[in-house]
Amino acid sequence: MKLAPLLLLAACGTSATLPAVRFADAPIATVVNDRVNVPVPPAKRELSSDAWGYEGSVERPLDDKLDLRRHRRARGVNALDEVPDSTWFTNRGPLTAEQIRIGPSSGDSPELHKPWKIVGGQVGGTSHGLIVQDQRGYRYLLKFDHPGFPEVETAIDVIVDRLVWACGYNVPDDRVVYVRPEDLVSDQPVDLDRYDRDAEGRYRAVVSRFVPGKPIGGPPFTGTRPDDPNDLIPHEQRRDLRGLAAIFAWLDAVDVIPGNFLDAWVADPADPSIHYVVHYAIDFGKSLGAMAAMGHDLRRGKTYRFDWAAMTRALFTAGLVEPSYAERPRVSIPGVASLFDATSFDPAAWHPDVPFPAFEHADAYDQYWGAKLIARFTREQLHAAVEAGRLSDPRAVEYLTDTLYARARKTTAYWFARVAPLEQFTLGRELCFTDLAATPATRYTVTPFDRAGHYLARPATTTRTCVRVPDRDKYTIVRIAVERPEVHASIDVHLEHHRVIGVWRE
């Protein structure tokens, strides 16, 4: 019996292999100061989608195979492994269903300010359209549905616009509108015959209001803008871009090309003498299965457009093995892309059309962060976003809502099982936390260490989400290992002076 204290002292004197990361006892950063004055607009970037497709599908995959550098964790995160507010991303907090239905829209609808003057053709993006100006002088990109697919592209554009905005990203003010030929004023004849009309003779379209400021093209997909002093993190290393992989997979937003991102040099609303760059995601009409349905291509979302792995498999199997997407389910509801479903959706196997560097570098921690954003949506909120698409068939509204909800649950279930999904750490008399995927079978093994990584006490296993820890006033690291049938992962919680100062997932 006298040996027990000696064994405990021996255990406390040993050290464990912990990550070298340590945190400062400082307030958690919630905002990034990337609005330092940029007095001269950065140069406008021009890059064709064809050139990007070749680079992304051929050149970069070969370069990556020869790159021996180790994987790097994402940057642009704070001590709690969250993304602070910046010109790229905003933590919007809890939103009501009505706020999501309205999304980034503000003020009156341009439908109340007709006729619209046609002032040009579309600049950038992948959809055909016109540039129009309403009676107030506001400019919009007017985009019509793809011929033969009434309501599909216009509804999808607005629905996804609302959801990406609700996740925290900057998007334009997009709305579904109905126009008649007499609503458009032009010095030249306007040919709209290629587009579908409804029973009342109207054309259905999306008006996308021009974003504020001076457009300077899309951001480089790797590296930074050399003439923007606020752009300090290589884009492939940004958590907010890496985490977008889980969100775009959920929304089947395969059209990840330079034309669907836009930077704008803007004046600060509080001080117009200050300028900086704001980053937008735009043009979502090819999401929710539309790219696959309009191109009659079952591979979309399942493989890259030019996929080395898929081609190699086909070569070695002589094409005798059918790919998994060959039996992709189809739906026949007006206003819904026929190849958008939840049954065949695999969050880990989804692919955009062309490899996107940030997605290629994304790890489970980045995908988990994106999945957390998706997990916040209730069915009511998704329904509100779908309603913004002004679909005429109620079945389409319900189907899209149900499918988005089912794909969201698949996404969160997959990525929550790849990490220790513990959040909302608080330190009072005990260290408490929330397990986003808790089950009755979950067990937590808790081990406290000092700053040097020496054991402070024996590991203890519990089912509770509140645990006692020693030496809360000194620098203490509490490792919490999560164990359930599908998860074996841990997280280190760093404490000092009776507060949580950082977390590190393992």
Secondary structure by P-SEA (a helix, b strand, c coil): ccaaaaaaaaaaaccccccccccccccccccccccccccccccbbbbbaaaaaaaacccaaaaaaaccccccccccccccccccccccccccccccaaaaaaccccccccccccccccccccccccccbbbbbcccccccbbbbcccccccaaaaaaaaaaaaaaaacccccccccccccccccccccccccccccccccbbbbbbbbcccccccccccccccccccccccccccccccccccaaaaaaaacccccccccbbbbbccccccccbbbbbbbccccccccaaaaaaaccccccccccccaaaaaaaaaaccccccccccccccccccccccccccccccccccccccccccccccaaaaaaaaaaaaaccaaaaaaaaaaaccccaaaaaaaaaaaaaaaaaaaaaaaaacccccccccccccccccccccccbbbbbbbbccccccccccccccccbbbbcccccbbbbbbbbbcccccbbbbbbbccccccccccc
